[in-house]
């Protein structure tokens, strides 16, 4: 189409990026039973992916203290405020 040398150079630079696009990955397996879960997988606080049967923390032997996590989130969102002290007369 175009015979300009810069156009050919531009095509050589852009073409490898398009060819290097990552192929689509298949469905990912559940961490406990290796069942293919795909888009319906549940991500746990531990970072693993689980099927519908093993999504609960008690089923896949994972302990997460939700009470402590909520306390830390509340403490981070609401810092302690202390009133300025007044000089006594």
PDB file of N, CA, C and O in Angstrom:
ATOM      1  N   UNK A   1       0.835  -1.180   0.000  1.00  0.00           N
ATOM      2  CA  UNK A   1       0.000   0.000   0.000  1.00  0.00           C
ATOM      3  C   UNK A   1       0.882   1.246   0.000  1.00  0.00           C
ATOM      4  O   UNK A   1       0.901   1.996  -0.976  1.00  0.00           O
ATOM      5  N   UNK A   2       1.612   1.467   1.095  1.00  0.00           N
ATOM      6  CA  UNK A   2       2.539   2.590   1.147  1.00  0.00           C
ATOM      7  C   UNK A   2       3.948   2.056   0.928  1.00  0.00           C
ATOM      8  O   UNK A   2       4.300   0.985   1.422  1.00  0.00           O
ATOM      9  N   UNK A   3       4.736   2.797   0.196  1.00  0.00           N
ATOM     10  CA  UNK A   3       6.092   2.334  -0.075  1.00  0.00           C
ATOM     11  C   UNK A   3       7.136   3.155   0.672  1.00  0.00           C
ATOM     12  O   UNK A   3       8.334   2.980   0.448  1.00  0.00           O
ATOM     13  N   UNK A   4       6.709   4.025   1.535  1.00  0.00           N
ATOM     14  CA  UNK A   4       7.645   4.868   2.276  1.00  0.00           C
ATOM     15  C   UNK A   4       8.423   3.998   3.269  1.00  0.00           C
ATOM     16  O   UNK A   4       7.821   3.139   3.912  1.00  0.00           O
ATOM     17  N   UNK A   5       9.737   4.192   3.415  1.00  0.00           N
ATOM     18  CA  UNK A   5      10.539   3.357   4.318  1.00  0.00           C
ATOM     19  C   UNK A   5      10.113   3.460   5.784  1.00  0.00           C
ATOM     20  O   UNK A   5      10.206   2.481   6.524  1.00  0.00           O
ATOM     21  N   UNK A   6       9.650   4.627   6.204  1.00  0.00           N
ATOM     22  CA  UNK A   6       9.215   4.764   7.593  1.00  0.00           C
ATOM     23  C   UNK A   6       7.952   3.953   7.863  1.00  0.00           C
ATOM     24  O   UNK A   6       7.772   3.431   8.964  1.00  0.00           O
ATOM     25  N   UNK A   7       7.090   3.846   6.879  1.00  0.00           N
ATOM     26  CA  UNK A   7       5.867   3.063   7.045  1.00  0.00           C
ATOM     27  C   UNK A   7       6.212   1.583   7.238  1.00  0.00           C
ATOM     28  O   UNK A   7       5.606   0.909   8.070  1.00  0.00           O
ATOM     29  N   UNK A   8       7.180   1.078   6.473  1.00  0.00           N
ATOM     30  CA  UNK A   8       7.599  -0.316   6.622  1.00  0.00           C
ATOM     31  C   UNK A   8       8.232  -0.549   7.989  1.00  0.00           C
ATOM     32  O   UNK A   8       8.007  -1.585   8.614  1.00  0.00           O
ATOM     33  N   UNK A   9       9.012   0.403   8.446  1.00  0.00           N
ATOM     34  CA  UNK A   9       9.635   0.296   9.756  1.00  0.00           C
ATOM     35  C   UNK A   9       8.582   0.290  10.855  1.00  0.00           C
ATOM     36  O   UNK A   9       8.691  -0.463  11.823  1.00  0.00           O
ATOM     37  N   UNK A  10       7.566   1.126  10.706  1.00  0.00           N
ATOM     38  CA  UNK A  10       6.487   1.185  11.682  1.00  0.00           C
ATOM     39  C   UNK A  10       5.724  -0.135  11.728  1.00  0.00           C
ATOM     40  O   UNK A  10       5.345  -0.584  12.810  1.00  0.00           O
ATOM     41  N   UNK A  11       5.494  -0.756  10.596  1.00  0.00           N
ATOM     42  CA  UNK A  11       4.804  -2.039  10.570  1.00  0.00           C
ATOM     43  C   UNK A  11       5.621  -3.112  11.274  1.00  0.00           C
ATOM     44  O   UNK A  11       5.051  -3.967  11.952  1.00  0.00           O
ATOM     45  N   UNK A  12       6.929  -3.086  11.132  1.00  0.00           N
ATOM     46  CA  UNK A  12       7.780  -4.074  11.783  1.00  0.00           C
ATOM     47  C   UNK A  12       7.781  -3.895  13.295  1.00  0.00           C
ATOM     48  O   UNK A  12       7.898  -4.868  14.041  1.00  0.00           O
ATOM     49  N   UNK A  13       7.651  -2.658  13.745  1.00  0.00           N
ATOM     50  CA  UNK A  13       7.652  -2.395  15.183  1.00  0.00           C
ATOM     51  C   UNK A  13       6.308  -2.767  15.802  1.00  0.00           C
ATOM     52  O   UNK A  13       6.273  -3.321  16.901  1.00  0.00           O
ATOM     53  N   UNK A  14       5.212  -2.476  15.124  1.00  0.00           N
ATOM     54  CA  UNK A  14       3.879  -2.710  15.678  1.00  0.00           C
ATOM     55  C   UNK A  14       3.475  -4.171  15.559  1.00  0.00           C
ATOM     56  O   UNK A  14       2.802  -4.678  16.456  1.00  0.00           O
ATOM     57  N   UNK A  15       3.844  -4.855  14.518  1.00  0.00           N
ATOM     58  CA  UNK A  15       3.407  -6.227  14.261  1.00  0.00           C
ATOM     59  C   UNK A  15       3.811  -7.213  15.358  1.00  0.00           C
ATOM     60  O   UNK A  15       2.974  -8.037  15.728  1.00  0.00           O
ATOM     61  N   UNK A  16       5.037  -7.192  15.909  1.00  0.00           N
ATOM     62  CA  UNK A  16       5.374  -8.163  16.951  1.00  0.00           C
ATOM     63  C   UNK A  16       4.525  -8.014  18.210  1.00  0.00           C
ATOM     64  O   UNK A  16       4.261  -9.013  18.880  1.00  0.00           O
ATOM     65  N   UNK A  17       4.094  -6.817  18.552  1.00  0.00           N
ATOM     66  CA  UNK A  17       3.262  -6.639  19.740  1.00  0.00           C
ATOM     67  C   UNK A  17       1.916  -7.321  19.569  1.00  0.00           C
ATOM     68  O   UNK A  17       1.393  -7.911  20.514  1.00  0.00           O
ATOM     69  N   UNK A  18       1.354  -7.247  18.377  1.00  0.00           N
ATOM     70  CA  UNK A  18       0.076  -7.897  18.135  1.00  0.00           C
ATOM     71  C   UNK A  18       0.231  -9.410  18.160  1.00  0.00           C
ATOM     72  O   UNK A  18      -0.652 -10.116  18.648  1.00  0.00           O
ATOM     73  N   UNK A  19       1.334  -9.910  17.644  1.00  0.00           N
ATOM     74  CA  UNK A  19       1.567 -11.347  17.612  1.00  0.00           C
ATOM     75  C   UNK A  19       1.875 -11.892  19.000  1.00  0.00           C
ATOM     76  O   UNK A  19       1.640 -13.071  19.264  1.00  0.00           O
ATOM     77  N   UNK A  20       2.392 -11.059  19.886  1.00  0.00           N
ATOM     78  CA  UNK A  20       2.769 -11.502  21.220  1.00  0.00           C
ATOM     79  C   UNK A  20       1.603 -11.483  22.199  1.00  0.00           C
ATOM     80  O   UNK A  20       1.808 -11.671  23.398  1.00  0.00           O
ATOM     81  N   UNK A  21       0.388 -11.259  21.716  1.00  0.00           N
ATOM     82  CA  UNK A  21      -0.770 -11.259  22.612  1.00  0.00           C
ATOM     83  C   UNK A  21      -0.899 -12.634  23.248  1.00  0.00           C
ATOM     84  O   UNK A  21      -0.752 -13.654  22.575  1.00  0.00           O
ATOM     85  N   UNK A  22      -1.173 -12.658  24.543  1.00  0.00           N
ATOM     86  CA  UNK A  22      -1.234 -13.916  25.263  1.00  0.00           C
ATOM     87  C   UNK A  22      -2.464 -14.710  24.840  1.00  0.00           C
ATOM     88  O   UNK A  22      -3.543 -14.139  24.679  1.00  0.00           O
ATOM     89  N   UNK A  23      -2.313 -16.006  24.660  1.00  0.00           N
ATOM     90  CA  UNK A  23      -3.473 -16.821  24.312  1.00  0.00           C
ATOM     91  C   UNK A  23      -4.425 -16.925  25.497  1.00  0.00           C
ATOM     92  O   UNK A  23      -4.014 -16.792  26.650  1.00  0.00           O
ATOM     93  N   UNK A  24      -5.680 -17.160  25.206  1.00  0.00           N
ATOM     94  CA  UNK A  24      -6.698 -17.261  26.247  1.00  0.00           C
ATOM     95  C   UNK A  24      -6.462 -18.519  27.070  1.00  0.00           C
ATOM     96  O   UNK A  24      -6.294 -19.609  26.524  1.00  0.00           O
ATOM     97  N   UNK A  25      -6.451 -18.358  28.380  1.00  0.00           N
ATOM     98  CA  UNK A  25      -6.230 -19.497  29.259  1.00  0.00           C
ATOM     99  C   UNK A  25      -7.522 -20.285  29.414  1.00  0.00           C
ATOM    100  O   UNK A  25      -8.617 -19.736  29.287  1.00  0.00           O
ATOM    101  N   UNK A  26      -7.387 -21.550  29.685  1.00  0.00           N
ATOM    102  CA  UNK A  26      -8.542 -22.408  29.902  1.00  0.00           C
ATOM    103  C   UNK A  26      -9.106 -22.202  31.294  1.00  0.00           C
ATOM    104  O   UNK A  26      -8.604 -21.366  32.046  1.00  0.00           O
ATOM    105  N   UNK A  27     -10.138 -22.946  31.648  1.00  0.00           N
ATOM    106  CA  UNK A  27     -10.722 -22.806  32.983  1.00  0.00           C
ATOM    107  C   UNK A  27      -9.719 -23.218  34.055  1.00  0.00           C
ATOM    108  O   UNK A  27      -9.006 -24.209  33.900  1.00  0.00           O
ATOM    109  N   UNK A  28      -9.670 -22.470  35.117  1.00  0.00           N
ATOM    110  CA  UNK A  28      -8.707 -22.748  36.171  1.00  0.00           C
ATOM    111  C   UNK A  28      -9.283 -23.775  37.146  1.00  0.00           C
ATOM    112  O   UNK A  28     -10.492 -23.800  37.378  1.00  0.00           O
ATOM    113  N   UNK A  29      -8.426 -24.619  37.715  1.00  0.00           N
ATOM    114  CA  UNK A  29      -8.919 -25.660  38.612  1.00  0.00           C
ATOM    115  C   UNK A  29      -9.121 -25.150  40.032  1.00  0.00           C
ATOM    116  O   UNK A  29      -8.500 -24.176  40.458  1.00  0.00           O
ATOM    117  N   UNK A  30      -9.996 -25.828  40.747  1.00  0.00           N
ATOM    118  CA  UNK A  30     -10.220 -25.537  42.156  1.00  0.00           C
ATOM    119  C   UNK A  30      -8.982 -25.952  42.933  1.00  0.00           C
ATOM    120  O   UNK A  30      -8.311 -26.915  42.559  1.00  0.00           O
ATOM    121  N   UNK A  31      -8.670 -25.239  44.008  1.00  0.00           N
ATOM    122  CA  UNK A  31      -7.454 -25.527  44.765  1.00  0.00           C
ATOM    123  C   UNK A  31      -7.560 -26.799  45.593  1.00  0.00           C
ATOM    124  O   UNK A  31      -6.535 -27.395  45.924  1.00  0.00           O
ATOM    125  N   UNK A  32      -8.768 -27.232  45.936  1.00  0.00           N
ATOM    126  CA  UNK A  32      -8.888 -28.401  46.793  1.00  0.00           C
ATOM    127  C   UNK A  32      -9.200 -29.678  46.027  1.00  0.00           C
ATOM    128  O   UNK A  32      -8.665 -30.735  46.361  1.00  0.00           O
ATOM    129  N   UNK A  33     -10.056 -29.608  45.005  1.00  0.00           N
ATOM    130  CA  UNK A  33     -10.462 -30.835  44.314  1.00  0.00           C
ATOM    131  C   UNK A  33     -10.071 -30.852  42.841  1.00  0.00           C
ATOM    132  O   UNK A  33     -10.404 -31.801  42.130  1.00  0.00           O
ATOM    133  N   UNK A  34      -9.374 -29.828  42.371  1.00  0.00           N
ATOM    134  CA  UNK A  34      -8.933 -29.705  40.972  1.00  0.00           C
ATOM    135  C   UNK A  34     -10.078 -29.753  39.969  1.00  0.00           C
ATOM    136  O   UNK A  34      -9.875 -30.110  38.808  1.00  0.00           O
ATOM    137  N   UNK A  35     -11.248 -29.405  40.399  1.00  0.00           N
ATOM    138  CA  UNK A  35     -12.397 -29.329  39.501  1.00  0.00           C
ATOM    139  C   UNK A  35     -12.285 -28.039  38.696  1.00  0.00           C
ATOM    140  O   UNK A  35     -11.886 -27.007  39.236  1.00  0.00           O
ATOM    141  N   UNK A  36     -12.634 -28.084  37.411  1.00  0.00           N
ATOM    142  CA  UNK A  36     -12.581 -26.882  36.580  1.00  0.00           C
ATOM    143  C   UNK A  36     -13.707 -25.948  36.996  1.00  0.00           C
ATOM    144  O   UNK A  36     -14.873 -26.341  36.988  1.00  0.00           O
ATOM    145  N   UNK A  37     -13.371 -24.716  37.360  1.00  0.00           N
ATOM    146  CA  UNK A  37     -14.386 -23.781  37.843  1.00  0.00           C
ATOM    147  C   UNK A  37     -14.637 -22.642  36.876  1.00  0.00           C
ATOM    148  O   UNK A  37     -15.753 -22.124  36.842  1.00  0.00           O
ATOM    149  N   UNK A  38     -13.663 -22.228  36.094  1.00  0.00           N
ATOM    150  CA  UNK A  38     -13.869 -21.166  35.116  1.00  0.00           C
ATOM    151  C   UNK A  38     -14.288 -19.862  35.762  1.00  0.00           C
ATOM    152  O   UNK A  38     -13.624 -19.379  36.680  1.00  0.00           O
ATOM    153  N   UNK A  39     -15.394 -19.282  35.287  1.00  0.00           N
ATOM    154  CA  UNK A  39     -15.862 -17.993  35.798  1.00  0.00           C
ATOM    155  C   UNK A  39     -16.640 -18.122  37.094  1.00  0.00           C
ATOM    156  O   UNK A  39     -16.855 -17.121  37.777  1.00  0.00           O
ATOM    157  N   UNK A  40     -17.068 -19.322  37.452  1.00  0.00           N
ATOM    158  CA  UNK A  40     -17.896 -19.498  38.641  1.00  0.00           C
ATOM    159  C   UNK A  40     -17.081 -19.790  39.887  1.00  0.00           C
ATOM    160  O   UNK A  40     -17.657 -20.118  40.924  1.00  0.00           O
ATOM    161  N   UNK A  41     -15.765 -19.682  39.821  1.00  0.00           N
ATOM    162  CA  UNK A  41     -14.927 -19.954  40.975  1.00  0.00           C
ATOM    163  C   UNK A  41     -15.041 -18.873  42.034  1.00  0.00           C
ATOM    164  O   UNK A  41     -15.328 -17.713  41.736  1.00  0.00           O
ATOM    165  N   UNK A  42     -14.812 -19.272  43.269  1.00  0.00           N
ATOM    166  CA  UNK A  42     -14.877 -18.351  44.400  1.00  0.00           C
ATOM    167  C   UNK A  42     -13.469 -18.135  44.927  1.00  0.00           C
ATOM    168  O   UNK A  42     -12.761 -19.098  45.221  1.00  0.00           O
ATOM    169  N   UNK A  43     -13.054 -16.868  45.051  1.00  0.00           N
ATOM    170  CA  UNK A  43     -11.726 -16.535  45.558  1.00  0.00           C
ATOM    171  C   UNK A  43     -11.824 -16.342  47.064  1.00  0.00           C
ATOM    172  O   UNK A  43     -12.674 -15.597  47.553  1.00  0.00           O
ATOM    173  N   UNK A  44     -10.952 -17.015  47.786  1.00  0.00           N
ATOM    174  CA  UNK A  44     -10.953 -16.976  49.248  1.00  0.00           C
ATOM    175  C   UNK A  44      -9.989 -15.891  49.737  1.00  0.00           C
ATOM    176  O   UNK A  44      -9.218 -15.336  48.954  1.00  0.00           O
ATOM    177  N   UNK A  45     -10.040 -15.595  51.034  1.00  0.00           N
ATOM    178  CA  UNK A  45      -9.110 -14.633  51.631  1.00  0.00           C
ATOM    179  C   UNK A  45      -7.675 -15.157  51.583  1.00  0.00           C
ATOM    180  O   UNK A  45      -6.725 -14.376  51.620  1.00  0.00           O
ATOM    181  N   UNK A  46      -7.523 -16.468  51.503  1.00  0.00           N
ATOM    182  CA  UNK A  46      -6.175 -17.037  51.426  1.00  0.00           C
ATOM    183  C   UNK A  46      -5.579 -16.892  50.034  1.00  0.00           C
ATOM    184  O   UNK A  46      -4.398 -17.180  49.841  1.00  0.00           O
ATOM    185  N   UNK A  47      -6.382 -16.445  49.043  1.00  0.00           N
ATOM    186  CA  UNK A  47      -5.884 -16.195  47.705  1.00  0.00           C
ATOM    187  C   UNK A  47      -6.104 -17.331  46.732  1.00  0.00           C
ATOM    188  O   UNK A  47      -5.786 -17.191  45.551  1.00  0.00           O
ATOM    189  N   UNK A  48      -6.636 -18.449  47.185  1.00  0.00           N
ATOM    190  CA  UNK A  48      -6.874 -19.586  46.304  1.00  0.00           C
ATOM    191  C   UNK A  48      -8.259 -19.512  45.691  1.00  0.00           C
ATOM    192  O   UNK A  48      -9.113 -18.757  46.154  1.00  0.00           O
ATOM    193  N   UNK A  49      -8.477 -20.296  44.650  1.00  0.00           N
ATOM    194  CA  UNK A  49      -9.739 -20.342  43.929  1.00  0.00           C
ATOM    195  C   UNK A  49     -10.413 -21.675  44.232  1.00  0.00           C
ATOM    196  O   UNK A  49      -9.774 -22.725  44.167  1.00  0.00           O
ATOM    197  N   UNK A  50     -11.717 -21.633  44.566  1.00  0.00           N
ATOM    198  CA  UNK A  50     -12.419 -22.845  44.963  1.00  0.00           C
ATOM    199  C   UNK A  50     -13.725 -23.000  44.209  1.00  0.00           C
ATOM    200  O   UNK A  50     -14.296 -22.026  43.719  1.00  0.00           O
ATOM    201  N   UNK A  51     -14.194 -24.252  44.124  1.00  0.00           N
ATOM    202  CA  UNK A  51     -15.483 -24.542  43.509  1.00  0.00           C
ATOM    203  C   UNK A  51     -16.588 -24.214  44.519  1.00  0.00           C
ATOM    204  O   UNK A  51     -16.301 -23.834  45.654  1.00  0.00           O
ATOM    205  N   UNK A  52     -17.831 -24.358  44.109  1.00  0.00           N
ATOM    206  CA  UNK A  52     -18.958 -24.047  44.978  1.00  0.00           C
ATOM    207  C   UNK A  52     -19.036 -24.929  46.201  1.00  0.00           C
ATOM    208  O   UNK A  52     -19.535 -24.500  47.242  1.00  0.00           O
ATOM    209  N   UNK A  53     -18.553 -26.151  46.097  1.00  0.00           N
ATOM    210  CA  UNK A  53     -18.611 -27.083  47.222  1.00  0.00           C
ATOM    211  C   UNK A  53     -17.548 -26.770  48.272  1.00  0.00           C
ATOM    212  O   UNK A  53     -17.790 -26.972  49.462  1.00  0.00           O
ATOM    213  N   UNK A  54     -16.395 -26.289  47.867  1.00  0.00           N
ATOM    214  CA  UNK A  54     -15.278 -26.049  48.791  1.00  0.00           C
ATOM    215  C   UNK A  54     -15.015 -24.569  49.042  1.00  0.00           C
ATOM    216  O   UNK A  54     -13.921 -24.210  49.478  1.00  0.00           O
ATOM    217  N   UNK A  55     -15.979 -23.712  48.781  1.00  0.00           N
ATOM    218  CA  UNK A  55     -15.736 -22.272  48.907  1.00  0.00           C
ATOM    219  C   UNK A  55     -15.704 -21.785  50.343  1.00  0.00           C
ATOM    220  O   UNK A  55     -15.104 -20.744  50.614  1.00  0.00           O
ATOM    221  N   UNK A  56     -16.320 -22.490  51.266  1.00  0.00           N
ATOM    222  CA  UNK A  56     -16.372 -22.041  52.656  1.00  0.00           C
ATOM    223  C   UNK A  56     -15.061 -22.350  53.370  1.00  0.00           C
ATOM    224  O   UNK A  56     -14.404 -23.349  53.078  1.00  0.00           O
ATOM    225  N   UNK A  57     -14.691 -21.491  54.302  1.00  0.00           N
ATOM    226  CA  UNK A  57     -13.396 -21.606  54.971  1.00  0.00           C
ATOM    227  C   UNK A  57     -13.281 -22.891  55.777  1.00  0.00           C
ATOM    228  O   UNK A  57     -12.200 -23.477  55.839  1.00  0.00           O
ATOM    229  N   UNK A  58     -14.357 -23.339  56.391  1.00  0.00           N
ATOM    230  CA  UNK A  58     -14.306 -24.557  57.189  1.00  0.00           C
ATOM    231  C   UNK A  58     -14.114 -25.807  56.363  1.00  0.00           C
ATOM    232  O   UNK A  58     -13.587 -26.801  56.864  1.00  0.00           O
ATOM    233  N   UNK A  59     -14.524 -25.783  55.121  1.00  0.00           N
ATOM    234  CA  UNK A  59     -14.434 -26.966  54.268  1.00  0.00           C
ATOM    235  C   UNK A  59     -13.015 -27.165  53.740  1.00  0.00           C
ATOM    236  O   UNK A  59     -12.558 -28.301  53.615  1.00  0.00           O
ATOM    237  N   UNK A  60     -12.319 -26.083  53.432  1.00  0.00           N
ATOM    238  CA  UNK A  60     -10.963 -26.245  52.907  1.00  0.00           C
ATOM    239  C   UNK A  60      -9.889 -25.911  53.938  1.00  0.00           C
ATOM    240  O   UNK A  60      -8.770 -25.541  53.583  1.00  0.00           O
ATOM    241  N   UNK A  61     -10.241 -26.045  55.218  1.00  0.00           N
ATOM    242  CA  UNK A  61      -9.291 -25.910  56.331  1.00  0.00           C
ATOM    243  C   UNK A  61      -8.519 -24.600  56.303  1.00  0.00           C
ATOM    244  O   UNK A  61      -7.288 -24.585  56.308  1.00  0.00           O
ATOM    245  N   UNK A  62      -9.260 -23.508  56.275  1.00  0.00           N
ATOM    246  CA  UNK A  62      -8.654 -22.184  56.317  1.00  0.00           C
ATOM    247  C   UNK A  62      -9.348 -21.401  57.410  1.00  0.00           C
ATOM    248  O   UNK A  62     -10.577 -21.369  57.476  1.00  0.00           O
ATOM    249  N   UNK A  63      -8.565 -20.772  58.266  1.00  0.00           N
ATOM    250  CA  UNK A  63      -9.129 -19.989  59.356  1.00  0.00           C
ATOM    251  C   UNK A  63      -8.843 -18.520  59.098  1.00  0.00           C
ATOM    252  O   UNK A  63      -7.692 -18.129  58.907  1.00  0.00           O
ATOM    253  N   UNK A  64      -9.892 -17.707  59.092  1.00  0.00           N
ATOM    254  CA  UNK A  64      -9.744 -16.272  58.923  1.00  0.00           C
ATOM    255  C   UNK A  64     -10.538 -15.603  60.025  1.00  0.00           C
ATOM    256  O   UNK A  64     -11.739 -15.843  60.148  1.00  0.00           O
ATOM    257  N   UNK A  65      -9.900 -14.772  60.826  1.00  0.00           N
ATOM    258  CA  UNK A  65     -10.555 -14.113  61.939  1.00  0.00           C
ATOM    259  C   UNK A  65     -11.206 -12.827  61.432  1.00  0.00           C
ATOM    260  O   UNK A  65     -10.560 -11.785  61.323  1.00  0.00           O
ATOM    261  N   UNK A  66     -12.490 -12.924  61.127  1.00  0.00           N
ATOM    262  CA  UNK A  66     -13.224 -11.785  60.585  1.00  0.00           C
ATOM    263  C   UNK A  66     -13.373 -10.675  61.620  1.00  0.00           C
ATOM    264  O   UNK A  66     -13.419  -9.500  61.254  1.00  0.00           O
ATOM    265  N   UNK A  67     -13.450 -11.019  62.896  1.00  0.00           N
ATOM    266  CA  UNK A  67     -13.612 -10.024  63.958  1.00  0.00           C
ATOM    267  C   UNK A  67     -12.382  -9.114  64.035  1.00  0.00           C
ATOM    268  O   UNK A  67     -12.517  -7.892  64.105  1.00  0.00           O
ATOM    269  N   UNK A  68     -11.202  -9.698  64.021  1.00  0.00           N
ATOM    270  CA  UNK A  68      -9.964  -8.912  64.088  1.00  0.00           C
ATOM    271  C   UNK A  68      -9.800  -8.079  62.816  1.00  0.00           C
ATOM    272  O   UNK A  68      -9.358  -6.932  62.880  1.00  0.00           O
ATOM    273  N   UNK A  69     -10.149  -8.645  61.672  1.00  0.00           N
ATOM    274  CA  UNK A  69     -10.043  -7.905  60.414  1.00  0.00           C
ATOM    275  C   UNK A  69     -10.975  -6.699  60.417  1.00  0.00           C
ATOM    276  O   UNK A  69     -10.606  -5.632  59.925  1.00  0.00           O
ATOM    277  N   UNK A  70     -12.179  -6.856  60.965  1.00  0.00           N
ATOM    278  CA  UNK A  70     -13.121  -5.742  61.044  1.00  0.00           C
ATOM    279  C   UNK A  70     -12.615  -4.675  62.013  1.00  0.00           C
ATOM    280  O   UNK A  70     -12.749  -3.481  61.744  1.00  0.00           O
ATOM    281  N   UNK A  71     -12.034  -5.096  63.136  1.00  0.00           N
ATOM    282  CA  UNK A  71     -11.484  -4.134  64.094  1.00  0.00           C
ATOM    283  C   UNK A  71     -10.335  -3.336  63.473  1.00  0.00           C
ATOM    284  O   UNK A  71     -10.247  -2.124  63.669  1.00  0.00           O
ATOM    285  N   UNK A  72      -9.466  -3.999  62.738  1.00  0.00           N
ATOM    286  CA  UNK A  72      -8.345  -3.302  62.105  1.00  0.00           C
ATOM    287  C   UNK A  72      -8.828  -2.333  61.036  1.00  0.00           C
ATOM    288  O   UNK A  72      -8.282  -1.238  60.900  1.00  0.00           O
ATOM    289  N   UNK A  73      -9.841  -2.722  60.281  1.00  0.00           N
ATOM    290  CA  UNK A  73     -10.377  -1.837  59.247  1.00  0.00           C
ATOM    291  C   UNK A  73     -11.040  -0.619  59.875  1.00  0.00           C
ATOM    292  O   UNK A  73     -10.910   0.492  59.362  1.00  0.00           O
ATOM    293  N   UNK A  74     -11.752  -0.821  60.986  1.00  0.00           N
ATOM    294  CA  UNK A  74     -12.395   0.292  61.680  1.00  0.00           C
ATOM    295  C   UNK A  74     -11.353   1.225  62.285  1.00  0.00           C
ATOM    296  O   UNK A  74     -11.501   2.444  62.205  1.00  0.00           O
ATOM    297  N   UNK A  75     -10.310   0.679  62.883  1.00  0.00           N
ATOM    298  CA  UNK A  75      -9.254   1.504  63.477  1.00  0.00           C
ATOM    299  C   UNK A  75      -8.512   2.306  62.410  1.00  0.00           C
ATOM    300  O   UNK A  75      -8.116   3.446  62.650  1.00  0.00           O
ATOM    301  N   UNK A  76      -8.326   1.718  61.247  1.00  0.00           N
ATOM    302  CA  UNK A  76      -7.635   2.420  60.174  1.00  0.00           C
ATOM    303  C   UNK A  76      -8.507   3.529  59.590  1.00  0.00           C
ATOM    304  O   UNK A  76      -8.003   4.589  59.218  1.00  0.00           O
ATOM    305  N   UNK A  77      -9.823   3.281  59.509  1.00  0.00           N
ATOM    306  CA  UNK A  77     -10.735   4.263  58.929  1.00  0.00           C
ATOM    307  C   UNK A  77     -11.037   5.406  59.900  1.00  0.00           C
ATOM    308  O   UNK A  77     -11.315   6.525  59.467  1.00  0.00           O
ATOM    309  N   UNK A  78     -10.984   5.137  61.207  1.00  0.00           N
ATOM    310  CA  UNK A  78     -11.317   6.142  62.220  1.00  0.00           C
ATOM    311  C   UNK A  78     -10.135   6.328  63.166  1.00  0.00           C
ATOM    312  O   UNK A  78     -10.080   5.665  64.201  1.00  0.00           O
ATOM    313  N   UNK A  79      -9.200   7.198  62.847  1.00  0.00           N
ATOM    314  CA  UNK A  79      -8.046   7.387  63.726  1.00  0.00           C
ATOM    315  C   UNK A  79      -8.467   8.016  65.058  1.00  0.00           C
ATOM    316  O   UNK A  79      -9.486   8.700  65.149  1.00  0.00           O
ATOM    317  N   UNK A  80      -7.655   7.763  66.082  1.00  0.00           N
ATOM    318  CA  UNK A  80      -7.935   8.278  67.417  1.00  0.00           C
ATOM    319  C   UNK A  80      -7.752   9.796  67.430  1.00  0.00           C
ATOM    320  O   UNK A  80      -6.731  10.314  66.979  1.00  0.00           O
ATOM    321  N   UNK A  81      -8.758  10.497  67.953  1.00  0.00           N
ATOM    322  CA  UNK A  81      -8.720  11.960  68.017  1.00  0.00           C
ATOM    323  C   UNK A  81      -8.642  12.356  69.484  1.00  0.00           C
ATOM    324  O   UNK A  81      -9.468  11.935  70.294  1.00  0.00           O
ATOM    325  N   UNK A  82      -7.641  13.172  69.822  1.00  0.00           N
ATOM    326  CA  UNK A  82      -7.464  13.612  71.198  1.00  0.00           C
ATOM    327  C   UNK A  82      -7.573  15.129  71.229  1.00  0.00           C
ATOM    328  O   UNK A  82      -6.982  15.823  70.402  1.00  0.00           O
ATOM    329  N   UNK A  83      -8.329  15.631  72.184  1.00  0.00           N
ATOM    330  CA  UNK A  83      -8.514  17.075  72.305  1.00  0.00           C
ATOM    331  C   UNK A  83      -7.215  17.724  72.786  1.00  0.00           C
ATOM    332  O   UNK A  83      -6.434  17.113  73.515  1.00  0.00           O
ATOM    333  N   UNK A  84      -7.000  18.965  72.368  1.00  0.00           N
ATOM    334  CA  UNK A  84      -5.832  19.711  72.821  1.00  0.00           C
ATOM    335  C   UNK A  84      -5.990  20.035  74.303  1.00  0.00           C
ATOM    336  O   UNK A  84      -7.091  20.336  74.763  1.00  0.00           O
ATOM    337  N   UNK A  85      -4.899  19.974  75.041  1.00  0.00           N
ATOM    338  CA  UNK A  85      -4.958  20.294  76.462  1.00  0.00           C
ATOM    339  C   UNK A  85      -4.861  21.807  76.653  1.00  0.00           C
ATOM    340  O   UNK A  85      -4.153  22.500  75.922  1.00  0.00           O
ATOM    341  N   UNK A  86      -5.576  22.288  77.631  1.00  0.00           N
ATOM    342  CA  UNK A  86      -5.570  23.719  77.939  1.00  0.00           C
ATOM    343  C   UNK A  86      -4.574  23.993  79.063  1.00  0.00           C
ATOM    344  O   UNK A  86      -4.387  23.164  79.954  1.00  0.00           O
ATOM    345  N   UNK A  87      -3.951  25.138  79.014  1.00  0.00           N
ATOM    346  CA  UNK A  87      -3.049  25.541  80.084  1.00  0.00           C
ATOM    347  C   UNK A  87      -3.870  25.931  81.304  1.00  0.00           C
ATOM    348  O   UNK A  87      -4.845  26.674  81.190  1.00  0.00           O
ATOM    349  N   UNK A  88      -3.483  25.439  82.456  1.00  0.00           N
ATOM    350  CA  UNK A  88      -4.204  25.777  83.683  1.00  0.00           C
ATOM    351  C   UNK A  88      -3.778  27.161  84.153  1.00  0.00           C
ATOM    352  O   UNK A  88      -2.612  27.542  84.042  1.00  0.00           O
ATOM    353  N   UNK A  89      -4.726  27.889  84.671  1.00  0.00           N
ATOM    354  CA  UNK A  89      -4.455  29.243  85.138  1.00  0.00           C
ATOM    355  C   UNK A  89      -4.014  29.218  86.574  1.00  0.00           C
ATOM    356  O   UNK A  89      -3.738  30.269  87.153  1.00  0.00           O
TER     357      UNK A  89
END
